[in-house]
Structure formats: C-alpha cells, structure tokens
C-alpha cells in the first residue's frame, strides 16, 4: 500500500496539472500548500492514486475548518472504475441472482477514502456539471439503509436529483464519488 518514488512524482504532476487547470474548484488555495500536506501523507497519496486509477480524477474542492484539504472525485461522470456495484456488503450478500463483483462501501474501505455525502455531492455540483449521463451512490442515512434502501444522485435538467433504490441494485452507469481529507 505504498507508492514508489516514481509513482508519487507522477501522481503529484497529474494532481498539480488538474489543480492548475480548474482554479474555480479551490479559490484562494495555492498548489504549494497542497503539495506540502501531500508530502507528509504517503498513505493518503496511495488513496489518491487509487482514486486516479479508477478514473475519479481527484481534485481539491475545499478545506475543513482546521485547514485540511478536501479532495473529491471530479470526473465528469461517475468514475468508470467503480461502477456496476451495489451499495454495501450486506446488500451484496443478500443478492441471490447475478451479484456484482463487489460493493461501493467495500471499495471505499479498500481505497482508504469516504463516500461523498449528499451535501458534499451538492457542493461539488456548484463547481461544475457532473453526472449528466451517470449517477453516483452517496452515503446513505442509517434509517434508510436499515429498511433496505440506499440513495444516489445525478444531475439532469440543470438540477441535482436525489433518488432511492434497493441497496442491492447495481447499474452500469452508477458508481460513487469518493472524498479524501488531507
């Protein structure tokens, strides 16, 4: 779960190029500030590499109150390398016919990231137009999940919509957006 020095350097170049190409996502933040934090977090670099490898196109979208940087998947559509997954392990195990290979929450754990919340998803949509043809699972409140459901979002007609499905459902155009705080 560690990147080689060459992989780290290549990832930093990719992240810097994306950061500089999309300044509207992180006004008031300088790349040198981000790079300093990344230099002290090799485990987080590995997670960012996983986001990148699965076509998430992570970028800085803000900061926390204590000054940590928030990275989020900024691919135009739900990341291709994380689609066709049901919501979580319980839904995967409950599925009798044609189960997917894994679940979104299993991938979140493997990658060392968090699934975007509905609030984070809506904030991302203020920075651009995402999921015009796909949809993304978002962190589902326990009271919905306990009843067998899960929620997902997309953008249609210049509006962000929140929907529900059985947590065991999966579709070729539905993945999830990850969040990583550094």
ZADO-1210 file (C-alpha; in nm, 4 decimals, padded with zeros to 6 digits):
<atoms>
<atom x="00.0000" y="00.0000" z="00.0000" code="UNK" pos="1"/>
<atom x="00.2876" y="00.2316" z="-00.0738" code="UNK" pos="2"/>
<atom x="00.3796" y="00.4092" z="-00.3930" code="UNK" pos="3"/>
<atom x="00.7293" y="00.4116" z="-00.5318" code="UNK" pos="4"/>
<atom x="00.9069" y="00.7475" z="-00.5521" code="UNK" pos="5"/>
<atom x="00.8439" y="00.7488" z="-00.9275" code="UNK" pos="6"/>
<atom x="00.4711" y="00.6748" z="-00.8825" code="UNK" pos="7"/>
<atom x="00.4461" y="00.9509" z="-00.6212" code="UNK" pos="8"/>
<atom x="00.6118" y="01.2011" z="-00.8513" code="UNK" pos="9"/>
<atom x="00.3913" y="01.1027" z="-01.1458" code="UNK" pos="10"/>
<atom x="00.0773" y="01.1351" z="-00.9301" code="UNK" pos="11"/>
<atom x="00.1850" y="01.4762" z="-00.7999" code="UNK" pos="12"/>
<atom x="00.2384" y="01.6003" z="-01.1560" code="UNK" pos="13"/>
<atom x="-00.1096" y="01.4769" z="-01.2558" code="UNK" pos="14"/>
<atom x="-00.2725" y="01.6351" z="-00.9489" code="UNK" pos="15"/>
<atom x="-00.0898" y="01.9650" z="-00.9998" code="UNK" pos="16"/>
<atom x="-00.1915" y="01.9841" z="-01.3654" code="UNK" pos="17"/>
<atom x="-00.5574" y="01.9196" z="-01.2766" code="UNK" pos="18"/>
<atom x="-00.5374" y="02.1699" z="-00.9886" code="UNK" pos="19"/>
<atom x="-00.4000" y="02.4421" z="-01.2149" code="UNK" pos="20"/>
<atom x="-00.6481" y="02.3667" z="-01.4946" code="UNK" pos="21"/>
<atom x="-00.9506" y="02.4040" z="-01.2594" code="UNK" pos="22"/>
<atom x="-00.8886" y="02.7046" z="-01.0297" code="UNK" pos="23"/>
<atom x="-01.2637" y="02.7598" z="-00.9770" code="UNK" pos="24"/>
<atom x="-01.2690" y="02.4463" z="-00.7593" code="UNK" pos="25"/>
<atom x="-01.0270" y="02.5817" z="-00.4988" code="UNK" pos="26"/>
<atom x="-01.0144" y="02.9607" z="-00.4955" code="UNK" pos="27"/>
<atom x="-00.7604" y="03.1039" z="-00.2526" code="UNK" pos="28"/>
<atom x="-00.5614" y="02.7792" z="-00.2262" code="UNK" pos="29"/>
<atom x="-00.2081" y="02.7564" z="-00.3639" code="UNK" pos="30"/>
<atom x="-00.0673" y="02.4310" z="-00.5036" code="UNK" pos="31"/>
<atom x="00.2432" y="02.4628" z="-00.2825" code="UNK" pos="32"/>
<atom x="00.0188" y="02.4427" z="00.0258" code="UNK" pos="33"/>
<atom x="-00.1414" y="02.1232" z="-00.1034" code="UNK" pos="34"/>
<atom x="00.1909" y="01.9736" z="-00.2071" code="UNK" pos="35"/>
<atom x="00.3343" y="02.0346" z="00.1422" code="UNK" pos="36"/>
<atom x="00.0469" y="01.8405" z="00.3022" code="UNK" pos="37"/>
<atom x="00.0751" y="01.5594" z="00.0488" code="UNK" pos="38"/>
<atom x="00.4477" y="01.5279" z="00.1181" code="UNK" pos="39"/>
<atom x="00.3680" y="01.4393" z="00.4783" code="UNK" pos="40"/>
<atom x="00.0953" y="01.1856" z="00.3981" code="UNK" pos="41"/>
<atom x="00.2212" y="00.8884" z="00.1935" code="UNK" pos="42"/>
<atom x="-00.0828" y="00.6786" z="00.2927" code="UNK" pos="43"/>
<atom x="-00.3122" y="00.9495" z="00.1582" code="UNK" pos="44"/>
<atom x="-00.1104" y="00.9628" z="-00.1634" code="UNK" pos="45"/>
<atom x="-00.1804" y="00.5913" z="-00.2051" code="UNK" pos="46"/>
<atom x="-00.5540" y="00.6564" z="-00.1639" code="UNK" pos="47"/>
<atom x="-00.5380" y="00.9415" z="-00.4174" code="UNK" pos="48"/>
<atom x="-00.3598" y="00.7041" z="-00.6558" code="UNK" pos="49"/>
<atom x="-00.6495" y="00.4587" z="-00.6152" code="UNK" pos="50"/>
<atom x="-00.8970" y="00.7367" z="-00.6917" code="UNK" pos="51"/>
<atom x="-00.6950" y="00.8288" z="-01.0001" code="UNK" pos="52"/>
<atom x="-00.6527" y="00.4671" z="-01.1140" code="UNK" pos="53"/>
<atom x="-01.0295" y="00.4109" z="-01.1072" code="UNK" pos="54"/>
<atom x="-01.0875" y="00.7232" z="-01.3222" code="UNK" pos="55"/>
<atom x="-01.2087" y="00.9512" z="-01.0425" code="UNK" pos="56"/>
<atom x="-00.9893" y="01.2484" z="-01.1360" code="UNK" pos="57"/>
<atom x="-00.9489" y="01.3709" z="-00.7744" code="UNK" pos="58"/>
<atom x="-00.9007" y="01.7426" z="-00.7170" code="UNK" pos="59"/>
<atom x="-00.9076" y="01.9823" z="-00.4224" code="UNK" pos="60"/>
<atom x="-01.2596" y="02.1171" z="-00.3705" code="UNK" pos="61"/>
<atom x="-01.2169" y="02.2994" z="-00.0414" code="UNK" pos="62"/>
<atom x="-01.0790" y="02.2945" z="00.3112" code="UNK" pos="63"/>
<atom x="-01.2023" y="02.1917" z="00.6528" code="UNK" pos="64"/>
<atom x="-01.2259" y="02.4335" z="00.9439" code="UNK" pos="65"/>
<atom x="-00.8878" y="02.3143" z="01.0696" code="UNK" pos="66"/>
<atom x="-00.7164" y="02.3726" z="00.7331" code="UNK" pos="67"/>
<atom x="-00.7126" y="02.0216" z="00.5884" code="UNK" pos="68"/>
<atom x="-00.7650" y="01.9912" z="00.2135" code="UNK" pos="69"/>
<atom x="-01.0688" y="01.8093" z="00.0771" code="UNK" pos="70"/>
<atom x="-01.0124" y="01.6047" z="-00.2383" code="UNK" pos="71"/>
<atom x="-01.3124" y="01.4731" z="-00.4273" code="UNK" pos="72"/>
<atom x="-01.3646" y="01.2804" z="-00.7494" code="UNK" pos="73"/>
<atom x="-01.4173" y="01.5428" z="-01.0199" code="UNK" pos="74"/>
<atom x="-01.4588" y="01.3197" z="-01.3257" code="UNK" pos="75"/>
<atom x="-01.7456" y="01.4463" z="-01.5416" code="UNK" pos="76"/>
<atom x="-01.9286" y="01.1147" z="-01.4955" code="UNK" pos="77"/>
<atom x="-01.9292" y="00.8709" z="-01.2050" code="UNK" pos="78"/>
<atom x="-01.5833" y="00.7057" z="-01.2055" code="UNK" pos="79"/>
<atom x="-01.5756" y="00.4253" z="-01.4620" code="UNK" pos="80"/>
<atom x="-01.3545" y="00.2035" z="-01.2498" code="UNK" pos="81"/>
<atom x="-01.6150" y="00.1958" z="-00.9714" code="UNK" pos="82"/>
<atom x="-01.9414" y="00.1267" z="-01.1497" code="UNK" pos="83"/>
<atom x="-02.1772" y="-00.1725" z="-01.1501" code="UNK" pos="84"/>
<atom x="-02.1556" y="-00.2085" z="-00.7734" code="UNK" pos="85"/>
<atom x="-02.4322" y="-00.2417" z="-00.5187" code="UNK" pos="86"/>
<atom x="-02.4248" y="-00.0204" z="-00.2098" code="UNK" pos="87"/>
<atom x="-02.2639" y="-00.2317" z="00.0646" code="UNK" pos="88"/>
<atom x="-02.1523" y="-00.5795" z="00.1728" code="UNK" pos="89"/>
<atom x="-02.4886" y="-00.6669" z="00.3333" code="UNK" pos="90"/>
<atom x="-02.6668" y="-00.5875" z="00.0061" code="UNK" pos="91"/>
<atom x="-02.4110" y="-00.7893" z="-00.1898" code="UNK" pos="92"/>
<atom x="-02.4541" y="-01.0931" z="00.0344" code="UNK" pos="93"/>
<atom x="-02.8335" y="-01.0659" z="00.0233" code="UNK" pos="94"/>
<atom x="-02.8434" y="-01.0648" z="-00.3554" code="UNK" pos="95"/>
<atom x="-02.9433" y="-01.4106" z="-00.4771" code="UNK" pos="96"/>
<atom x="-02.9106" y="-01.3769" z="-00.8558" code="UNK" pos="97"/>
<atom x="-02.6349" y="-01.2138" z="-01.0598" code="UNK" pos="98"/>
<atom x="-02.4473" y="-01.0368" z="-00.7801" code="UNK" pos="99"/>
<atom x="-02.1956" y="-00.7694" z="-00.8779" code="UNK" pos="100"/>
<atom x="-01.8251" y="-00.8300" z="-00.8151" code="UNK" pos="101"/>
<atom x="-01.8172" y="-00.6038" z="-00.5090" code="UNK" pos="102"/>
<atom x="-01.9930" y="-00.3162" z="-00.3354" code="UNK" pos="103"/>
<atom x="-01.9324" y="00.0569" z="-00.3226" code="UNK" pos="104"/>
<atom x="-01.8657" y="00.0536" z="00.0523" code="UNK" pos="105"/>
<atom x="-01.6160" y="-00.2332" z="00.0141" code="UNK" pos="106"/>
<atom x="-01.4265" y="-00.0269" z="-00.2441" code="UNK" pos="107"/>
<atom x="-01.4399" y="00.2809" z="-00.0192" code="UNK" pos="108"/>
<atom x="-01.2759" y="00.0814" z="00.2594" code="UNK" pos="109"/>
<atom x="-01.0155" y="-00.0785" z="00.0293" code="UNK" pos="110"/>
<atom x="-00.9210" y="00.2608" z="-00.1136" code="UNK" pos="111"/>
<atom x="-00.8954" y="00.4335" z="00.2261" code="UNK" pos="112"/>
<atom x="-01.1456" y="00.7052" z="00.1344" code="UNK" pos="113"/>
<atom x="-01.5012" y="00.8054" z="00.2255" code="UNK" pos="114"/>
<atom x="-01.8129" y="00.8034" z="00.0114" code="UNK" pos="115"/>
<atom x="-01.9431" y="01.1517" z="-00.0655" code="UNK" pos="116"/>
<atom x="-02.2456" y="01.2604" z="00.1325" code="UNK" pos="117"/>
<atom x="-02.5466" y="01.4201" z="-00.0316" code="UNK" pos="118"/>
<atom x="-02.4268" y="01.7583" z="00.0979" code="UNK" pos="119"/>
<atom x="-02.0775" y="01.7078" z="-00.0474" code="UNK" pos="120"/>
<atom x="-02.2290" y="01.5937" z="-00.3766" code="UNK" pos="121"/>
<atom x="-02.4439" y="01.9070" z="-00.3959" code="UNK" pos="122"/>
<atom x="-02.1381" y="02.1226" z="-00.3169" code="UNK" pos="123"/>
<atom x="-01.9451" y="01.9558" z="-00.5984" code="UNK" pos="124"/>
<atom x="-02.2274" y="02.0405" z="-00.8381" code="UNK" pos="125"/>
<atom x="-02.1721" y="02.4093" z="-00.7547" code="UNK" pos="126"/>
<atom x="-01.8233" y="02.3759" z="-00.9068" code="UNK" pos="127"/>
<atom x="-01.9305" y="02.2267" z="-01.2394" code="UNK" pos="128"/>
<atom x="-02.1769" y="01.9918" z="-01.4043" code="UNK" pos="129"/>
<atom x="-02.1256" y="01.6278" z="-01.3074" code="UNK" pos="130"/>
<atom x="-02.3166" y="01.3031" z="-01.3671" code="UNK" pos="131"/>
<atom x="-02.5156" y="01.4250" z="-01.6666" code="UNK" pos="132"/>
<atom x="-02.5309" y="01.0668" z="-01.8017" code="UNK" pos="133"/>
<atom x="-02.4411" y="00.8604" z="-01.4951" code="UNK" pos="134"/>
<atom x="-02.5367" y="00.8542" z="-01.1278" code="UNK" pos="135"/>
<atom x="-02.3448" y="00.8131" z="-00.8026" code="UNK" pos="136"/>
<atom x="-02.4273" y="00.6368" z="-00.4779" code="UNK" pos="137"/>
<atom x="-02.3935" y="00.8736" z="-00.1813" code="UNK" pos="138"/>
<atom x="-02.3572" y="00.7956" z="00.1886" code="UNK" pos="139"/>
<atom x="-02.6991" y="00.6743" z="00.2982" code="UNK" pos="140"/>
<atom x="-02.8546" y="00.7599" z="00.6362" code="UNK" pos="141"/>
<atom x="-02.8813" y="00.4574" z="00.8670" code="UNK" pos="142"/>
<atom x="-03.2599" y="00.4846" z="00.8900" code="UNK" pos="143"/>
<atom x="-03.2902" y="00.4379" z="00.5123" code="UNK" pos="144"/>
<atom x="-03.0278" y="00.1656" z="00.4951" code="UNK" pos="145"/>
<atom x="-03.1925" y="-00.0327" z="00.7785" code="UNK" pos="146"/>
<atom x="-03.5059" y="-00.0522" z="00.5637" code="UNK" pos="147"/>
<atom x="-03.3101" y="-00.1972" z="00.2713" code="UNK" pos="148"/>
<atom x="-03.2634" y="00.1196" z="00.0700" code="UNK" pos="149"/>
<atom x="-02.9768" y="00.3412" z="-00.0397" code="UNK" pos="150"/>
<atom x="-02.9654" y="00.6814" z="-00.2070" code="UNK" pos="151"/>
<atom x="-02.7907" y="00.8098" z="-00.5173" code="UNK" pos="152"/>
<atom x="-02.7699" y="01.1389" z="-00.7038" code="UNK" pos="153"/>
<atom x="-02.7308" y="01.2744" z="-01.0533" code="UNK" pos="154"/>
<atom x="-02.7764" y="01.5994" z="-01.2433" code="UNK" pos="155"/>
<atom x="-03.0490" y="01.6370" z="-01.5036" code="UNK" pos="156"/>
<atom x="-03.2259" y="01.9478" z="-01.6344" code="UNK" pos="157"/>
<atom x="-02.9701" y="02.1643" z="-01.4528" code="UNK" pos="158"/>
<atom x="-03.0939" y="02.0237" z="-01.1217" code="UNK" pos="159"/>
<atom x="-02.9399" y="01.7804" z="-00.8724" code="UNK" pos="160"/>
<atom x="-03.1767" y="01.4934" z="-00.8014" code="UNK" pos="161"/>
<atom x="-03.1651" y="01.2507" z="-00.5094" code="UNK" pos="162"/>
<atom x="-03.3248" y="00.9103" z="-00.5611" code="UNK" pos="163"/>
<atom x="-03.3567" y="00.5809" z="-00.3800" code="UNK" pos="164"/>
<atom x="-03.3086" y="00.2197" z="-00.4796" code="UNK" pos="165"/>
<atom x="-03.2755" y="-00.1107" z="-00.3064" code="UNK" pos="166"/>
<atom x="-02.9186" y="-00.1231" z="-00.1762" code="UNK" pos="167"/>
<atom x="-02.8664" y="-00.4468" z="-00.3707" code="UNK" pos="168"/>
<atom x="-02.9312" y="-00.2832" z="-00.7089" code="UNK" pos="169"/>
<atom x="-02.6485" y="-00.2001" z="-00.9454" code="UNK" pos="170"/>
<atom x="-02.6244" y="-00.0443" z="-01.2885" code="UNK" pos="171"/>
<atom x="-02.3521" y="00.0033" z="-01.5482" code="UNK" pos="172"/>
<atom x="-02.3904" y="00.3820" z="-01.5228" code="UNK" pos="173"/>
<atom x="-02.3869" y="00.4054" z="-01.1414" code="UNK" pos="174"/>
<atom x="-02.0749" y="00.4267" z="-00.9309" code="UNK" pos="175"/>
<atom x="-01.9799" y="00.6522" z="-00.6427" code="UNK" pos="176"/>
<atom x="-01.7724" y="00.9604" z="-00.5751" code="UNK" pos="177"/>
<atom x="-01.5003" y="00.9432" z="-00.3140" code="UNK" pos="178"/>
<atom x="-01.3751" y="01.2051" z="-00.0705" code="UNK" pos="179"/>
<atom x="-01.0347" y="01.2218" z="00.0982" code="UNK" pos="180"/>
<atom x="-00.9318" y="01.4785" z="00.3583" code="UNK" pos="181"/>
<atom x="-00.5622" y="01.5570" z="00.3954" code="UNK" pos="182"/>
</atoms>
